[in-house]
Amino acid sequence: MKKRLQGLIAGVLIGAMLTSGVVFAESGPEIIGALYNDIKIYVDGEKIEPKDATGKTVEPFIYNGTTYLPVRAIGEAIEKDVNWDGSSHSVYIGKMPGKETYLTDICPAYEFDEWRYEECTSNNGKNFSMAGELYTRGFTVTPYNCESVISLYNLNGQYNTLSFTAGHVDGTANQNLELRIYADNELIKIIKLKHNQMPSTYNVNLSGALQLKIEAVNPEGDTWAQATYGIANAIIE
């Protein structure tokens, strides 16, 4: 094995730590001897080529018997966000406190009825109002006649819970709604919504499902009234 000494300084920018394999001491800078030996990384049997934010290959190394891997490269390989909190000197892999994972931002619907389903995200600037309160994250559905509105989401088995606020959208027809939620085509929850009730918050156990299906059904049968309901602040974790 080929050994080379590399001076690694701890008090550098976090971007360097996340992308270049820098080691941090408990306090202050420290020079260490790092051993490089063409270390390979496999995730679920598949070899990955760790790279930094600029696309440059980052090489793992060994120090004092411990193998050090670049945090950002590993986080991206397992499809987890990597964030740095400078105030607490903390690295977060996956969920970061105060940073919500909205369904329409992380996993937008890949199949839906474009006439009766509309998403509101941080990018498109759309919104809706329920009981006088404005919502900017989520989606609306408008079933009519005997037809339902179905939307499909690819969760890729990464999430276990879904929480959201649902209710009647202001200024639309006075019609009730039945919301059916499926995980991998198994019906797991039915929510009955009334047009004259206040919006409520609901929680659903997804148990690592690959696919989420949300079906909005008109429970009153043959009617052309076009009531709209909102599913707001839908968060997956």
N, C-alpha and C positions, 0 to 999 in steps of 0.2 A: 504494500500500500504506500501511496505517496503522501507524505505529510508536509504541510506548508503552514507557516505561521502568518496569521492575518490579524492586524490590529483592528478591533471592533470597538467603537466608542458608544457608550450607552446613551449619553445625553444628546441624541440626534432626533430629527423629526420622526413622528410616528409613521409617516408614509414609508420611510426607509425600513422600519421594523416590519411593517406588514408586507413589504414586497421584496426585501433584499436579504432576509435571514439574519438580521442583527439580533444579538443577544443582549438583554438588559441585566445589569447587576442589581443587587438589592438597593444600593445607594451610590450614586456617582459613577464616573467612567472606570472601565477596567479593560486591560489588554489581555486577551486570551489566546491560547493556541488551539486552532480549529483544524480538525482532520477531515479532508475531503477524499472520498473514495468512490466517486461515481454512484452515489446512492440512488436507488430507483424507488418510486412510489407507486403503489397499486391501490385502487379503490374498488372494492368488490371484484377483484381479479383483473381489473382493467388498468393498464399502465397509464399514468398521467404525466404530462410534461409541465411542471410548475412554472408559471410565468408571473411577472409583476404586472402592474397596471399599464405599463408601456409595451407589454408583449415580450419583454426580455426574459430569457430562461433564468430561473433562480435555482441554485444548487444547494441541496441540504448538506449539513455537516454534522460532525460528532465532536462533542466537547465534554471531557470528564466522564465518558461512558454513556452520555445521553445524546440521542439523535435529535437535532433541531430542524424543524420543517417551517417553511414560510407560511405564516398564518393565512394571508389572503389567498394564496394559491390553493391551499387545502380547503378553505371555506368555499371557494368557488367550485372545487372539484366535487364537493358533497352538496352543491347547490344551496349554500347558506350565505346570507349576507355577512360581511365583516365590517364592523364599525368601531371607531375609536372615540372614547369619551375623554377628552383632554383634562376636564376638571377633576376626574377621579383616577386618571391614568389607567383606564380599563379598556380591554379589548372585548367586544361582544361578537360572538359567532351565532348567527340566527337572530332571534328577537332581541331588540334593544329597548330597554324601558323608556316609555314616552314616545316610541316610534311604532305606530300601529301598522299592522299588515292587512290592508283592506282588500277584500275579495276582488273588486273591480280593478284594482291597481296591480295586484300580484297575479291573479288568475282570471282575466276577463273572459266572458263567455265566448266559446268557440263556435257555438251553434245557437241560434235564437231567431225569433220572428222580428224582423227589422221594423215592422209597422206597429207592433204592439209591445215591444221591449226596448227600453232606452237606458243606457248606462250613464252615470254621472261620475266622472273621475277628476283627479287633480289636473288633468291635461285638457279636457274638453270644455270646462267652464259651465257645464249644465247643472241645473239644480231643480228641486221640487220642494213643496211646502206641505206639512202635515200638522194639523191643529195649530196653525199659525206660526210654526217654527220652520225655518229654512234649513234644508239639508243639501250638501254638495257632494257627498260620497254615497254610492249605492246604485239602485236602478228602480225603474218603474215598470209596471205591467198593466195592460189594459185588455182583459178578456171580454169578449162579447158573444152573443148568441150562445151556442152550445160548445164553442171551441175553447180550448185551454191555451195558455201561453207557456211554452217550455223553453228553458235555457239550460245549457250544459257547460260544465266547467271541468277542466283537467287539473286535478289536484296532485297527481303523480305520487300519491301516498305520503305526502309530506306534512299533512295537517290532521289534527285530531278533534278540533272543536270549531264551531261556527257560531258567532253571536251577531245579532242584528236587531234593529228596531223596525217594526212593520206597522203600517196604518193606512188609512184612506187619504188620498191626495186631495187637498182643498180645491173646491171649485169643479169637481167632476161628479158624475151621476151617483145617486144614492142607491148603490147596489152592494151587496155583501160579497165576500171572497173566501175561497178555501185554498190555503197554501199547502202543497204537498212536497215534502222534501225526501229525496232518494239518495242513498249512498251505494254506489255500484249496483244500481237498478233495484235496490231493496228499499221499500217504503219505510222510513224511520220516524217520520213525524208529520202530523196533520195539524194545521193551525187554522182555526175558523176566525175570520175577521169581519167585523161589522162596520158599516160606514159611519155610524154615530158614536163609536167608541174612541177613546184616546189611544194614540200609538203606544205599543208595549214592546218590551225587549224580550227576546227569546234566545235560548241556547240549544245547540244541537251537537250531539256526539257523532263525529265522523269516523273515528277509529281508524285513521290512516287510509281512508278510501281513495281509490284511484280517480273515480269520477263522482261529481256532484250534479244532481239534476234537481231543478226547482220548477215545479209546475203550479201555475196559478189557474184555478178553475172557478167558473161561474156556477155557484151551487143552486141557482134559482131557475135553471133551465133556459128555455127559449125566450130570450129578451135581447133587444138591440141596445139597451142602455149601456153606455161606455164609461163605466167607473174605472178610475185609475188608482192603483195602490202602490205605495212605495216600500222598498226594503232598503233601509238606510243604515249607514255605518256598519256594513257587513264585514266583520273581522274574522280572519282565519288564523288559527294558532296551532 
